[in-house]
Amino acid sequence: MRIALAQISSTPDPEANLAEVERRTREAADSGARLVLFPEATMCCFGVKLGPVAQPLDGPWATRVREVAAGAGVTVVAGMFTPSGDGRVRNTLLATGAGVETHYDKIHMYDAFGFAESDTVAPGEAPVTVAVPEAGGPGTGPTTVGLTTCYDVRFPGLYQRLADEGAAVLMVPASWGAGAGKREQWELLVRARALDTGSFVVACDQADPTTLGREHGKAPTGIGYSTVAGPRGEIVDALGPEPGLLVVDVDPDAAEQVREQIPVLRNRRF
């Protein structure tokens, strides 16, 4: 399965970010990717009021992403904000295109390092997997993919739950906060979740805005270093801090083989 990670740096302008989604999706499709993963907060960067930005899943922003995915013939996963109904928003992943249509609301709120995401964002409740079609001949089945977001990566139980539900590939779009040791934590956590589950972990972060002459500000706005980890915890490939497109081939059957060799899911007691 060929997957593209679109490491972009979102702005406060959803329309400008849509243009980047369209450009990177077309580039990914041209490379043969079947799934294109964008970061958390693709719709709009953190650091601005999210209430006025949020739109429902049938609103114009999500509708345009659907059109882009359909036009390219691929599945697109991108972070957006949807109304929660209680005055806050939800931190939502839209997964659409090539027969896929679902969404995931981030479960674990980033109430850490002095930042309180739960003040403005309502948590989701349910883990979500999606069957992404493969481009192949007869007998080529879909790949089960698990959806998570950013701070979720610190909670191994969610990843084991998704693996229990058949996911051999786990997505982690993020807008990782900058700071001392944060890059090391990012890489370690991505690799650890791969080892916890015998899965491929595909983690796409926002690019570091300072590589484009902007500032981080107080909000988590990304550090780059999007990373793909294999089921033995090895780094398959990674980007640097600047914007870019990373295209990788992952083999879900390899994850199943590792799960037989190192059956941590089957052997766990708690």
N, C-alpha and C positions, 0 to 999 in steps of 0.2 A: 504494500500500500504506500503510495507516494503522498507525502504530506508537506505542505509549505507553511512556514512560520513567517508571518508578515510583521516584522518588528518596526512599527511606526511610532511616531511621537504625536499623539493627539493634541489638538488645539482646543480652545473653548468654543470653536465654531463647528457645529455638527455637519453643516454643508461642506465645509472644507475637508472634514474628515471622511465624508462620503466619497469625495473625489479620490482620496487616497485609497479607500477600500476598493473602488472600481479599478484603479490603476494596478494595485498589487494583486487583485484577484485575476485580472487579465494576464499579468506576468506569470502568476503561479499556474494558471491553466495552460499557458503556452509551454511550461516546463513539464507538463504531464501530471501535475498534482491532482488528486481526487478530493482532497480536503485542504482547505485554507484556514489556518488559525490566526486570528487577530488578537491583540491584547484585551485585557480588561479595560473598560473606559474608552473603547474605540470611538464611541459616539461623541464623547466630550471628556476632556482631561479633568482630573480632580483639582480642587483649589478654587472652584466657582460654585455658586448656588446651583444645586442639582434639580431642585423642584421645578423651576421654569424650563429646564432642559428635557425632563423626562417625557416620554411619549408611550402610549400603549403599543402592544405588539402588532396591532393593525394600523398604526399610525404611519405617517409619511417616511420616517427614517427607516424603520424596519421594512416597509414595503419596497423602498428603493434597494436595500440590501438583498431582498428576495429577487428582485429583478436582475441585479448584478450577478447573483449566484446562478440564476436560471440561464442568463445569457452566456455564461461561461461554461455551464454544464458541470459545475462542481458543488460540493458542500462547503458553505462558509460558516464559520463560528466566530462571532464578534460580540464584544461587550457593549452593552447599552444600559440605559436607566429607564425604568418603567414606574408609573405611579403605584404606590402601595395601598392607598385608600385611607391612611392614617396621618397624612401630612408629610410623611417621609417618601422615599422612593425605594425601589428594589434594584439591586446590583445584578443585572440580568445578562445571561448569555443567550443570544439568538443563534440557533443552529438551523440552517435552511439551505435548500437546493439539492438537486439530484435525488429527489424522492424523500428528503429529510425535512421535517418541520416540527421543531420542538424548542423548548427553552429551559434554562436552569437558573434559579435564583440563588445567589451565593448564600450559603448557610452560616458560615463562621464570620462574624463581624470583626473587622480590624480595630479592636479597642486595645491598642498597644503602642508603645513608644510615644505616649502622649497624644495620640490621635484617637478620636472616638467616632468610628464610622457609624455606630448604632445611633448616634444623635440624629443623623439625617437619612440613614438607610435601614430599612426593615429586613430582618433575615428571612431567607427561605427555609423550607422544612424538609424537602424530599430530595434524595439523590436521584440523578438522572443519567441514564445511558441512552445511546442512540445507535442504530444500525446504519453504518455508512456503506453504500454500495461500492463494490470494486468494479474497475473497468477490465473485464476479462471475458473469456469464452464461457460456454456452457459449464455449469458446475461451480462457477466462481461465486461464492457466497459473500454476504456483507460482513464487515468487521464491526464488532461491538466496541464502542468508544464511550468512555466515562467522562463526564463534564464536571470540572471543579474550577474554582477561581481563587487565585492569589493566596490570601491568608489561610484558605482551606489546606494548603500544602503542609501546614504545621500539625495536621490532625490525621494520623495514619489510619484511624478507624474508618474514616470516610472512604479512603482509597481501597482498603480491604473489603469494604461493603460493595464497592463498584466492581472489584475483581470477582467477588462472590457471585455477582450478577452477570458475569461473563465478559467483562471488559478486559481486553488484553492491551489496549492503548488508552492512556489516561491523559486528558488535556488539562493544562494549567495556564490559561491566560492570566496575565498579572499586570499590575502597575506598582511595582515594588518600590518601597521607600528607600531613599538613599541614606547613607550613614556608615559609621565605622563598623566593619565586619558584615555589612548586609550582603555584599556580593558573595562572600564565603558561605553565609547562611543559605542564600538562594541556591547555590550549586549543591551544597550538602543535602538540603531538604529534597530537591528534585531527585537526586541519586538515591536517597534513603527511601523515598516512596516507591521507586522502582524495585529496590531490594525487598521492601515490605510485601510486595504483591507479585513479584515476578512478571512485571509489566514494562512496556515502553511508556515512559513519561515524557510528554511533549509540552514543554513549558515556554510560552511566548510572552515576553515582557515588553512593556513600552520602552522605546529607545531612550537613552539618556538625553534629556532636553538640552543639557549644556553643550552637547556636540553640535547643536544647531544655533548656538548663541543665546539660548533662553536659560532661565533659572529654575531650580527645583521648587523654590518656595517652601512653605510649611507642609504641603500635602504630598502624599506619595505619588510621584509622577514618573517613576521608572528609572532603571539603571542600565537597561539593555541586557546583554549576555543571555539571550534566549538559548535554551539548552534542550537537547534530546538525550535522555538517558535510556540505556538498554536494560533488559530484565535482570542482568547481573550487576547493575549499578554502574556500568561503564558509561562514559560520555561518548555518544555516537557522533555528535557534531554540535557546534555552538557558534554564536555570533559574538561580536564585540559590542561596545556601547552604542555605536552609531546606528541609524536606520539601515535596514537591509532585509533581504528575503533569503531564508534558509530552506532548502529543499532536501528532504531526506526520504529514504525508502526504509520502511519498517516491515518486518515479517511477523504477523501475529502467531504463526505456527512456532516461531522461535521462542516466543513467550510461553507457549504451552509446554514446550520441551523443557525449559528452565523450571517451570512449576512442577514437573515430574522429577527433575533432578534435585531441586531444593524446595520441597513441598511445605513452605512456611504457612501457607493458607490452611492446608490440611492438618498440619501438626500443631497449630496454635491451640492453647488451652483457655485463653481468656479473650 
